[in-house]
Amino acid sequence: FYTKLKTKPDNSIVNLIRSQLIKKRKISINTQAAEQAAVQLYNFYCARNRCKACGIGKIVFKNTGFEYKIIFY
C-alpha cells in the first residue's frame, strides 16, 4: 500500500532534488516510498555536504571538472 501512494506536490526537499539532481535523468520520484527515500538521502548526504559519498552524487557529479554540491534554499 505504502509503495503505491502518490507523492504530494508541495514537498520542498523533493522539488529541490528534482530540479537540481534528476531533472534530465531517467529517475522518478512518483510514490511516497520514493519520496521518503529522497528525503532520507537529502538529510544524510546533501545536508551534510557528502555528495561524493552518495550513490546518486557519484553519478551526477562524475567527471564534471568542477566541485559541485546541492544548493540549499
N, C-alpha and C positions, 0 to 999 in steps of 0.2 A: 504494500500500500504506500509506504513512505517513498519508494523509488519512483512512483508514478504521479505524485503530486506535482503540479506546475509551479514554477517559480513566481515570486512576487516581483513586479517591475520596479519597485522603489528601493531595492537594496543597493545602497551606495557603494559598498565594497565590491559586490559582483559587477556593478556597472563600471567601476574603475578597472577591474581586471579585464572585462570585455573590451573596453576602449583602448587600454594600453598594451595588453599582452596577447589577446586571442582574436583581435579584430580581423585578421586576414588568414587565420589558420582553420583547419577542419576540426576544431574543438567547439563543443557547445555546452552551455550550462542551461539545461532546459528542465531539470527536475529539482525537487527540494534536496535530494541526496547530493546531486552535483553542486548545488548552491552551497550546501553546508561544507562540502569538501573544499570548495573555492575559498570560503571564509576561513577555514582552518589553515589552508596553505598560506593565505594572506597573513594571518596572525602569527604563524610560526616562521615564515620566511620573509615576506615583503616588509612587514612592520619592523623586523629586526635587521634589515639590510643584509640578508643572507641569500641573495639572488643566485649566486653561483652554487649554492648547496641544494637548491631546489631542482627537481627534475624538469619542470616547465622552464625555469630560468635558464638552465643549461641549454635548452633548445632555442629559446627566444633570443638570448644574448650571445649565441655561438658565433664566433668569427666576425664580430661586428667591428673590431678595431677600436671600439670606444668602451668606456666604463659606464654602463647603463644601470639604472635601478628604477623601481616604480616610483612614480610621483604621488605624493600624498596631498589630499585636499582637505 
